[in-house]
Amino acid sequence: MKQWQKWTAAAALVVVVGGGLTTFNHFKTNASKEDSVLNYSLDSDIQTLDISKSSDQYSTTILGNTESNLLRLNAKGEPVPDLAKSYSVSSDGLTYTVQLRSGLKWSDGSELTAKDFVYSWQRLADPKTGSQYAYLTSGVKNADDIMAGKKPVSSLGVTAKGNTLTFKLEKPMQQFKYLLSFAQLMPQKESYVKDQGSHYGTTAKNQIYSGPYKLEGWNGTNESFKMVKNPDYWDAKNVKTKQVNWQVIKNPESAIKLYQQGKVDRAKIYGTPEIYEANKNNKAATTTPLAVSSYLEYNQAKNPFLANEKIRQALNLATNRQALADQASGGTRYAATGLVPKNLVKATNGQDLASYVNPGYKYDPTQAKKLFKEGLQEVNKGKMNVTIETDADAVVSKSTVDYLKQAWESTFGSDISVTEKIVPIKQRMQDAQNGNFDITLTNWTGDYQDGVSYYNMFKTPTTGTNSGQFKNDAFTAAVNQAENQDANKPAARDADFKKAEAALKDQANLNPLYSWKRIILNRPNVKGVVLNPTGLQLDLTHAYRD
């Protein structure tokens, strides 16, 4: 347990913008007004308010501010009680006991109970739900068998008795207390979910809220809505902002102009080299840690060319990651060294984990051409026609695909033809989940500050986040070693992660491209905003205008 606590302290890295004081049980601010209004924007549309089925960062941003979990990250990155009053962990790390606060309510005034957490965990693990995040329950008693359809959801090791929740684990999980703050594991009221049926979470009116705010005005497709203070939230007295206006602004230049006009309180600096250069020295610009990785997933299950290891290796070798990060992102990305991004967590030797596990991806067009020729001969289907799919709303993603098309076609000449497929984010996510793609560009934010947050996604071909459905036995063995035999051995876990990265590179299962920088224009008079490098990136629970 001491090792685990030491790891937690080292891993935590959260920035609070504009200050703000914290206590163990809840946050406090020195704001004197409760009628302030804040104005924020999203880069893309909300996909769903269904807690179990959400997986994109935009839906998570809204859910994380309108719903609550047992714990919430404070300004130091520590998970502290939110809906929970307290929690304890057994000496062997296999039992978590949580006491809920008394008198908790949903936004409709109904009682919020420990059973609402049991139902949410069961619903996430249930294969009938079809959640991409079901794998997060792995490690809880019987979760793997439930996900495989071998045991009923009622056998999951999450139980409720009165105001007490008990979690039974099959192995120590260093990340578990972070899961107790995670958006996709927030409580859900079973009777409400079933009453709403297929409409659940499709609009603001088809959801009830347990957090500091309630969402209003979102009809499922519109791009302007608001959050209003939730008077039924247990800590409503310390929520100083009565309203947060939101608008979807997909063009980064437009967002910056609205910031300059005082119409939004925050704007990201990204998109093109021109935008970056024009704004990077602004006094209001701040750079804060962000653990987001962008990588290509190859559909090895359905595309015979991409099922060939030499062709995948050739595509990886023909990718100049540094040039890509510099040119396609306008300097707002770091060239990838592996799957895990910069700023996720430090290894036990003090290095950034991404540096420690670096397996040595390189740019070598000569070797790429050789392997590509050999791969085409093995596949024996002639010229390779391949499509790369990405989000229409993401400026950098579109530039990335443009760059890759030019780079690959210039390297491999007439042996390849690359088609770009630019679609709305909702379609891209559906295509990825359904395996309806050749190559898809995925942007992934870590769920919590640990390497497992990335490596867990690809342990098996059937993991909901393994869109290419690849199987890599050496990779899986290394991740399993980290999660089991080495679970309480930090240095050994890091070595396991290094082996996992090497296995991914050797078989070219993915093509890591870049990790993200977060450079933001923040309104100086907005205080108490918490920016997390993983999970809920923007927490406005205790934000206020000074």
VMD Tcl script that draws the C-alpha trace (Angstrom):
set ca {
  {0.00 0.00 0.00}
  {2.89 2.39 0.67}
  {4.22 1.76 -2.81}
  {0.76 2.42 -4.23}
  {0.38 5.67 -2.32}
  {3.83 6.77 -3.45}
  {2.91 6.07 -7.07}
  {-0.29 8.08 -6.73}
  {1.56 11.11 -5.46}
  {4.10 10.92 -8.26}
  {1.48 10.43 -10.94}
  {-0.81 13.27 -9.97}
  {-0.38 16.34 -12.11}
  {-3.25 18.78 -12.45}
  {-3.26 22.51 -13.07}
  {-5.72 24.87 -11.47}
  {-6.13 28.05 -13.48}
  {-6.38 31.27 -11.54}
  {-5.92 29.76 -8.10}
  {-8.58 28.57 -5.68}
  {-8.34 26.83 -2.32}
  {-9.06 23.18 -1.63}
  {-9.87 21.02 1.35}
  {-9.97 17.22 1.53}
  {-13.73 16.87 1.37}
  {-14.58 19.58 -1.09}
  {-13.35 22.68 -2.87}
  {-13.87 26.21 -1.66}
  {-13.42 29.48 -3.47}
  {-13.33 33.04 -2.24}
  {-15.92 34.19 -4.78}
  {-18.49 36.53 -3.30}
  {-20.97 36.48 -6.19}
  {-23.16 33.55 -7.14}
  {-24.74 35.11 -10.21}
  {-21.70 35.05 -12.51}
  {-22.01 33.63 -16.03}
  {-19.17 31.90 -17.85}
  {-18.84 31.31 -21.58}
  {-17.09 28.27 -23.01}
  {-16.84 26.36 -26.28}
  {-16.40 22.80 -27.51}
  {-14.36 21.90 -30.59}
  {-16.99 19.42 -31.74}
  {-20.53 18.21 -31.05}
  {-21.75 16.31 -28.02}
  {-22.32 12.71 -29.13}
  {-24.41 11.42 -26.22}
  {-25.29 11.95 -22.56}
  {-25.64 8.19 -22.04}
  {-23.04 7.72 -19.33}
  {-22.23 4.11 -20.27}
  {-21.96 4.75 -24.00}
  {-20.10 8.05 -24.11}
  {-16.46 7.82 -25.17}
  {-15.53 11.15 -26.79}
  {-13.97 14.03 -24.88}
  {-16.74 16.49 -25.76}
  {-19.51 14.38 -24.23}
  {-17.21 13.66 -21.30}
  {-16.65 17.38 -20.71}
  {-20.39 17.97 -20.33}
  {-21.02 14.77 -18.34}
  {-18.08 15.49 -16.04}
  {-19.54 18.87 -15.12}
  {-23.19 17.82 -14.86}
  {-22.70 14.45 -13.16}
  {-20.64 13.41 -10.15}
  {-18.93 10.26 -9.02}
  {-17.82 8.96 -5.66}
  {-14.58 10.93 -5.98}
  {-13.47 14.00 -7.93}
  {-9.95 15.17 -8.73}
  {-8.95 18.23 -6.77}
  {-6.45 20.90 -7.85}
  {-3.53 18.66 -6.88}
  {-4.77 15.77 -8.98}
  {-5.86 13.80 -5.92}
  {-9.15 11.87 -6.01}
  {-11.07 13.19 -2.99}
  {-14.63 12.45 -1.84}
  {-17.45 13.95 -3.87}
  {-20.67 11.92 -3.56}
  {-18.73 9.69 -1.19}
  {-18.29 10.77 2.41}
  {-15.22 8.56 2.85}
  {-13.59 5.38 1.58}
  {-11.10 2.80 2.79}
  {-8.93 0.14 1.18}
  {-8.07 -3.24 2.66}
  {-4.41 -4.03 3.37}
  {-4.25 -6.44 0.42}
  {-5.76 -3.84 -1.94}
  {-8.62 -6.15 -2.93}
  {-11.56 -4.50 -1.15}
  {-12.73 -0.89 -1.39}
  {-15.43 0.20 1.03}
  {-17.18 3.50 0.31}
  {-19.59 5.42 2.52}
  {-21.97 7.71 0.62}
  {-23.04 11.08 1.93}
  {-26.52 11.11 3.40}
  {-29.37 12.90 1.68}
  {-27.98 12.70 -1.88}
  {-30.47 13.63 -4.61}
  {-30.85 13.54 -8.35}
  {-31.73 16.75 -10.16}
  {-35.38 15.62 -10.30}
  {-35.44 15.54 -6.49}
  {-35.44 11.75 -6.18}
  {-33.11 9.91 -3.83}
  {-29.64 8.97 -5.12}
  {-28.54 5.71 -3.52}
  {-25.67 3.25 -3.48}
  {-27.70 0.99 -5.77}
  {-27.38 3.62 -8.51}
  {-23.64 2.97 -8.55}
  {-24.10 -0.80 -8.63}
  {-26.41 -0.46 -11.63}
  {-23.98 1.82 -13.49}
  {-21.07 -0.59 -13.04}
  {-23.22 -3.53 -14.09}
  {-24.55 -1.66 -17.13}
  {-21.04 -0.77 -18.27}
  {-19.84 -4.39 -17.98}
  {-22.97 -5.85 -19.61}
  {-22.11 -6.89 -23.20}
  {-25.69 -5.98 -24.18}
  {-24.84 -2.32 -23.54}
  {-22.05 -2.37 -26.11}
  {-19.88 0.15 -24.28}
  {-16.38 0.85 -25.57}
  {-15.40 1.39 -21.96}
  {-16.57 -1.98 -20.65}
  {-12.93 -3.04 -20.23}
  {-12.54 -0.56 -17.38}
  {-14.44 -2.98 -15.15}
  {-11.83 -5.71 -15.74}
  {-10.20 -6.62 -12.45}
  {-13.44 -6.32 -10.50}
  {-14.68 -9.74 -9.39}
  {-16.34 -11.63 -12.30}
  {-16.13 -8.65 -14.69}
  {-14.20 -10.54 -17.39}
  {-16.67 -13.43 -17.33}
  {-19.59 -11.01 -17.50}
  {-18.12 -9.21 -20.49}
  {-17.59 -12.60 -22.15}
  {-21.23 -13.54 -21.53}
  {-20.30 -16.37 -19.15}
  {-21.83 -14.94 -15.96}
  {-24.80 -12.67 -15.17}
  {-24.21 -8.99 -14.45}
  {-25.61 -9.53 -10.97}
  {-22.42 -11.45 -10.09}
  {-20.20 -8.36 -10.51}
  {-18.17 -7.61 -7.41}
  {-19.94 -4.32 -6.68}
  {-22.58 -4.45 -3.95}
  {-24.65 -2.01 -1.92}
  {-26.00 -2.16 1.60}
  {-27.66 0.99 2.82}
  {-25.26 3.87 2.24}
  {-22.27 1.54 1.88}
  {-20.73 0.41 -1.40}
  {-18.29 -2.49 -1.53}
  {-15.98 -3.26 -4.45}
  {-14.32 -6.69 -4.55}
  {-11.28 -6.88 -6.84}
  {-9.56 -9.93 -8.29}
  {-6.17 -8.22 -8.15}
  {-4.70 -4.98 -6.80}
  {-5.35 -2.12 -9.22}
  {-3.23 0.96 -8.76}
  {-5.63 2.98 -10.91}
  {-8.82 1.93 -9.12}
  {-9.44 5.05 -7.08}
  {-9.14 7.07 -10.29}
  {-11.94 4.95 -11.73}
  {-14.10 6.09 -8.83}
  {-13.88 9.60 -10.29}
  {-14.35 8.55 -13.92}
  {-17.26 9.92 -15.99}
  {-18.31 6.59 -17.51}
  {-18.69 5.10 -14.03}
  {-20.90 7.81 -12.57}
  {-24.19 6.66 -11.02}
  {-27.28 5.94 -13.12}
  {-30.82 5.51 -11.87}
  {-32.06 2.18 -13.21}
  {-35.75 3.07 -13.27}
  {-35.02 6.30 -15.15}
  {-32.76 4.65 -17.73}
  {-35.32 1.94 -18.43}
  {-38.19 4.42 -18.57}
  {-36.31 6.53 -21.14}
  {-35.40 3.50 -23.22}
  {-33.72 4.40 -26.52}
  {-34.17 8.11 -25.75}
  {-31.91 7.97 -22.69}
  {-29.14 10.54 -22.94}
  {-30.14 11.71 -26.42}
  {-31.09 15.24 -25.28}
  {-30.64 17.38 -22.17}
  {-34.24 16.57 -21.16}
  {-33.60 12.83 -21.42}
  {-31.08 12.79 -18.61}
  {-31.05 13.52 -14.88}
  {-28.04 14.95 -13.14}
  {-26.06 14.24 -9.98}
  {-23.39 16.92 -10.36}
  {-22.85 20.64 -9.86}
  {-24.73 21.67 -13.01}
  {-27.67 20.60 -15.16}
  {-27.62 20.78 -18.93}
  {-30.36 22.74 -20.68}
  {-31.17 23.48 -24.31}
  {-29.35 20.59 -26.03}
  {-31.75 18.81 -28.38}
  {-29.26 16.21 -29.56}
  {-27.90 18.07 -32.58}
  {-27.79 21.80 -31.87}
  {-24.56 23.67 -31.16}
  {-25.63 26.14 -28.48}
  {-26.75 25.17 -24.96}
  {-26.06 25.95 -21.33}
  {-25.35 24.44 -17.95}
  {-27.20 25.87 -14.95}
  {-26.42 25.38 -11.30}
  {-27.99 22.23 -9.84}
  {-29.59 23.15 -6.49}
  {-29.89 19.44 -5.61}
  {-26.11 18.88 -5.75}
  {-24.84 18.07 -2.27}
  {-22.23 20.88 -2.37}
  {-24.33 23.45 -4.24}
  {-23.45 26.15 -1.72}
  {-19.86 26.09 -3.00}
  {-20.81 26.23 -6.69}
  {-20.48 29.97 -7.36}
  {-21.44 30.11 -11.02}
  {-25.14 30.01 -11.86}
  {-24.78 29.51 -15.60}
  {-22.22 28.36 -18.15}
  {-23.03 29.11 -21.78}
  {-21.66 26.66 -24.35}
  {-21.31 26.84 -28.10}
  {-19.69 24.42 -30.53}
  {-16.96 26.23 -32.48}
  {-15.21 23.90 -34.91}
  {-12.91 26.50 -36.44}
  {-10.00 27.38 -34.11}
  {-9.54 30.79 -35.68}
  {-13.19 31.62 -35.00}
  {-12.79 30.58 -31.38}
  {-9.78 32.86 -30.95}
  {-11.65 35.80 -32.50}
  {-14.56 35.23 -30.11}
  {-12.09 35.15 -27.22}
  {-10.58 38.44 -28.37}
  {-14.08 39.91 -28.57}
  {-14.79 38.80 -24.99}
  {-17.51 36.36 -26.06}
  {-15.82 33.19 -24.78}
  {-13.55 32.77 -21.77}
  {-11.23 30.19 -23.28}
  {-9.77 29.39 -26.69}
  {-7.25 26.76 -27.76}
  {-4.27 27.78 -29.84}
  {-4.02 25.13 -32.54}
  {-4.93 24.42 -36.14}
  {-2.39 26.03 -38.45}
  {1.16 27.39 -38.15}
  {-0.25 30.87 -38.71}
  {-2.67 30.62 -35.78}
  {0.06 29.25 -33.52}
  {2.62 31.89 -34.40}
  {0.11 34.72 -34.07}
  {-1.03 33.75 -30.59}
  {1.67 31.74 -28.80}
  {3.18 34.84 -27.14}
  {-0.11 36.26 -25.94}
  {0.12 37.11 -22.22}
  {-3.08 35.18 -21.59}
  {-1.69 32.02 -23.21}
  {-0.80 29.17 -20.85}
  {0.72 25.78 -21.59}
  {-0.48 23.01 -19.31}
  {0.07 19.22 -19.31}
  {-2.26 17.19 -21.51}
  {-1.99 13.43 -22.09}
  {-3.50 12.87 -25.54}
  {-2.10 10.52 -28.16}
  {-2.93 10.42 -31.88}
  {-2.26 7.21 -33.78}
  {-3.35 5.26 -36.84}
  {-5.28 2.04 -36.39}
  {-4.89 -0.51 -39.17}
  {-7.86 -2.77 -39.91}
  {-5.96 -6.03 -39.75}
  {-9.15 -8.07 -39.48}
  {-10.71 -7.06 -42.81}
  {-8.04 -5.56 -45.06}
  {-5.62 -8.17 -46.57}
  {-2.93 -5.56 -47.23}
  {-3.01 -4.29 -43.67}
  {-3.06 -7.84 -42.33}
  {0.46 -8.11 -43.76}
  {3.10 -7.23 -41.18}
  {5.67 -5.99 -43.70}
  {3.22 -3.53 -45.25}
  {2.32 -2.13 -41.84}
  {6.01 -1.83 -40.96}
  {6.61 -0.07 -44.28}
  {3.85 2.47 -43.63}
  {5.31 3.17 -40.20}
  {8.81 3.59 -41.61}
  {7.48 5.97 -44.28}
  {6.01 8.25 -41.59}
  {8.23 11.18 -40.61}
  {6.72 11.96 -37.23}
  {8.77 15.07 -36.48}
  {7.95 16.67 -39.83}
  {4.33 15.68 -39.39}
  {4.13 17.29 -35.93}
  {5.82 20.45 -37.18}
  {3.97 20.88 -40.46}
  {0.50 19.38 -39.98}
  {-0.14 20.69 -36.48}
  {1.51 24.08 -36.68}
  {3.76 23.24 -33.76}
  {0.95 22.23 -31.39}
  {1.97 18.56 -31.23}
  {4.98 16.56 -30.07}
  {6.33 13.86 -32.40}
  {5.27 10.49 -30.98}
  {7.82 8.15 -29.45}
  {5.26 5.41 -28.84}
  {1.63 4.82 -27.96}
  {1.72 6.60 -24.59}
  {1.91 10.41 -24.89}
  {4.12 12.89 -23.11}
  {2.86 14.16 -19.75}
  {0.87 11.04 -18.85}
  {3.00 10.04 -15.86}
  {6.62 9.70 -14.80}
  {8.40 6.37 -14.62}
  {10.00 5.36 -11.34}
  {13.42 6.51 -12.62}
  {12.08 10.06 -12.98}
  {11.78 10.04 -16.76}
  {8.54 10.83 -18.53}
  {7.03 7.39 -19.17}
  {6.86 8.12 -22.91}
  {10.64 8.61 -22.96}
  {11.34 5.57 -20.81}
  {9.33 3.13 -22.94}
  {10.47 4.60 -26.29}
  {10.90 1.57 -28.61}
  {12.72 3.51 -31.33}
  {10.28 4.37 -34.09}
  {12.22 5.89 -37.00}
  {11.79 7.37 -40.45}
  {13.52 5.22 -43.08}
  {12.00 5.51 -46.58}
  {14.61 3.19 -48.13}
  {13.77 0.32 -45.79}
  {10.08 1.21 -46.15}
  {10.20 0.73 -49.93}
  {11.94 -2.65 -49.57}
  {9.42 -3.99 -47.05}
  {6.46 -2.63 -49.01}
  {7.56 -4.46 -52.18}
  {7.99 -7.69 -50.24}
  {4.61 -7.26 -48.56}
  {2.80 -6.67 -51.84}
  {4.32 -9.85 -53.24}
  {3.14 -11.82 -50.22}
  {-0.40 -10.46 -50.45}
  {-0.40 -10.93 -54.23}
  {-3.37 -8.65 -54.93}
  {-1.67 -6.00 -57.03}
  {-1.66 -2.29 -56.20}
  {-2.71 -1.25 -52.70}
  {-5.72 1.08 -52.60}
  {-6.30 2.28 -49.06}
  {-8.54 4.83 -47.36}
  {-7.61 6.90 -44.28}
  {-10.61 8.14 -42.30}
  {-10.66 11.09 -39.93}
  {-12.94 13.71 -38.37}
  {-14.28 16.55 -40.49}
  {-14.35 18.80 -37.41}
  {-10.68 18.40 -36.52}
  {-8.44 20.82 -38.42}
  {-5.19 19.13 -37.40}
  {-6.55 15.67 -38.22}
  {-7.43 16.78 -41.76}
  {-3.94 18.26 -42.20}
  {-2.45 15.03 -40.86}
  {-4.26 12.90 -43.43}
  {-3.20 15.30 -46.19}
  {0.41 14.92 -45.08}
  {0.27 11.11 -44.88}
  {-1.30 10.78 -48.31}
  {1.47 12.86 -49.87}
  {4.23 11.13 -47.90}
  {3.12 7.57 -48.62}
  {2.34 8.14 -52.30}
  {5.68 9.86 -52.86}
  {7.51 7.02 -51.07}
  {5.75 4.05 -52.68}
  {4.85 5.60 -56.03}
  {2.42 3.72 -58.26}
  {2.21 0.78 -55.82}
  {-0.22 2.68 -53.57}
  {-3.20 5.00 -53.84}
  {-4.43 6.77 -50.71}
  {-7.98 8.10 -50.46}
  {-9.02 10.52 -47.74}
  {-12.38 9.99 -46.05}
  {-13.39 13.04 -44.01}
  {-16.57 12.47 -42.00}
  {-18.34 13.86 -38.91}
  {-16.84 12.59 -35.66}
  {-19.95 10.54 -34.88}
  {-19.63 8.59 -38.12}
  {-15.89 8.11 -37.69}
  {-16.44 6.68 -34.21}
  {-19.22 4.38 -35.44}
  {-17.10 3.21 -38.38}
  {-14.21 2.46 -36.01}
  {-16.43 0.51 -33.62}
  {-18.04 -1.44 -36.49}
  {-14.74 -2.13 -38.25}
  {-15.93 -0.20 -41.30}
  {-12.59 1.34 -42.27}
  {-9.12 0.65 -43.68}
  {-7.09 3.07 -41.55}
  {-8.58 5.42 -38.98}
  {-6.90 8.32 -37.19}
  {-7.69 8.04 -33.49}
  {-7.17 10.77 -30.88}
  {-7.23 9.31 -27.38}
  {-7.08 11.01 -24.00}
  {-5.80 8.90 -21.13}
  {-8.52 7.89 -18.69}
  {-6.20 8.15 -15.69}
  {-2.53 8.82 -15.07}
  {-1.03 5.38 -15.64}
  {0.32 3.49 -18.64}
  {-2.40 0.87 -18.28}
  {-4.87 3.54 -19.42}
  {-3.43 3.08 -22.92}
  {-2.14 -0.48 -22.95}
  {-5.39 -1.96 -21.62}
  {-7.19 -0.88 -24.78}
  {-5.41 -3.40 -26.99}
  {-5.00 -6.52 -24.85}
  {-7.41 -8.54 -26.98}
  {-8.95 -8.24 -30.47}
  {-12.38 -7.87 -28.89}
  {-11.57 -4.92 -26.63}
  {-14.01 -2.21 -27.69}
  {-11.17 0.23 -28.29}
  {-9.09 -2.17 -30.42}
  {-10.69 -1.09 -33.69}
  {-8.11 -2.93 -35.83}
  {-8.83 -6.13 -33.89}
  {-5.19 -7.16 -33.77}
  {-3.76 -9.87 -31.55}
  {-0.22 -9.52 -30.27}
  {0.68 -12.24 -27.75}
  {3.93 -10.60 -26.62}
  {2.12 -7.32 -26.00}
  {-0.72 -8.98 -24.07}
  {1.72 -10.97 -21.93}
  {3.62 -7.81 -20.98}
  {0.45 -5.92 -20.04}
  {-0.88 -8.87 -18.05}
  {2.45 -9.08 -16.20}
  {2.16 -5.38 -15.31}
  {-1.39 -5.81 -14.06}
  {-0.85 -9.00 -12.10}
  {2.56 -10.25 -10.91}
  {4.09 -6.76 -11.00}
  {1.00 -4.83 -9.86}
  {2.74 -3.57 -6.71}
  {6.24 -3.30 -8.21}
  {6.48 0.13 -9.89}
  {9.88 -0.37 -11.53}
  {8.91 -3.79 -12.84}
  {5.65 -2.40 -14.20}
  {7.57 0.24 -16.12}
  {9.78 -2.47 -17.61}
  {6.64 -4.38 -18.61}
  {5.30 -1.30 -20.37}
  {8.60 -0.97 -22.23}
  {8.21 -4.57 -23.46}
  {4.62 -3.83 -24.49}
  {5.68 -0.82 -26.57}
  {8.42 -2.86 -28.25}
  {5.92 -5.57 -29.14}
  {3.57 -3.01 -30.73}
  {6.43 -1.57 -32.78}
  {7.77 -4.96 -33.89}
  {4.43 -6.01 -35.37}
  {3.44 -2.46 -36.39}
  {-0.04 -2.93 -34.94}
  {-0.44 0.84 -34.62}
  {1.29 3.89 -36.06}
  {1.85 6.47 -33.28}
  {1.93 9.97 -34.81}
  {2.05 12.64 -32.12}
  {0.98 13.66 -28.63}
  {-0.69 16.96 -27.87}
  {0.36 20.24 -26.35}
  {-2.31 22.29 -24.57}
  {-1.81 26.00 -25.24}
  {-4.87 27.96 -24.20}
  {-5.99 31.55 -24.00}
  {-7.70 31.83 -20.60}
  {-9.72 34.81 -19.40}
  {-7.63 36.13 -16.47}
  {-10.63 36.96 -14.28}
  {-12.01 33.41 -14.39}
  {-10.73 31.57 -11.34}
  {-10.92 28.06 -9.93}
  {-10.88 26.16 -13.23}
  {-9.25 22.73 -12.92}
  {-7.43 21.38 -15.99}
  {-6.60 17.68 -15.87}
  {-4.08 15.98 -18.21}
  {-6.36 12.90 -18.38}
  {-10.04 12.06 -17.95}
  {-12.14 15.19 -17.42}
  {-9.89 17.80 -19.02}
  {-11.95 20.83 -17.98}
  {-13.68 20.92 -14.59}
  {-15.80 24.02 -13.91}
  {-17.32 22.83 -10.64}
  {-15.79 25.65 -8.65}
  {-14.99 28.11 -11.43}
  {-16.20 31.67 -11.06}
  {-15.66 35.13 -12.49}
  {-13.74 37.32 -10.07}
}
mol new
graphics top color blue
foreach p $ca { graphics top sphere $p radius 0.5 }
foreach p [lrange $ca 0 end-1] q [lrange $ca 1 end] { graphics top cylinder $p $q radius 0.2 }
display resetview
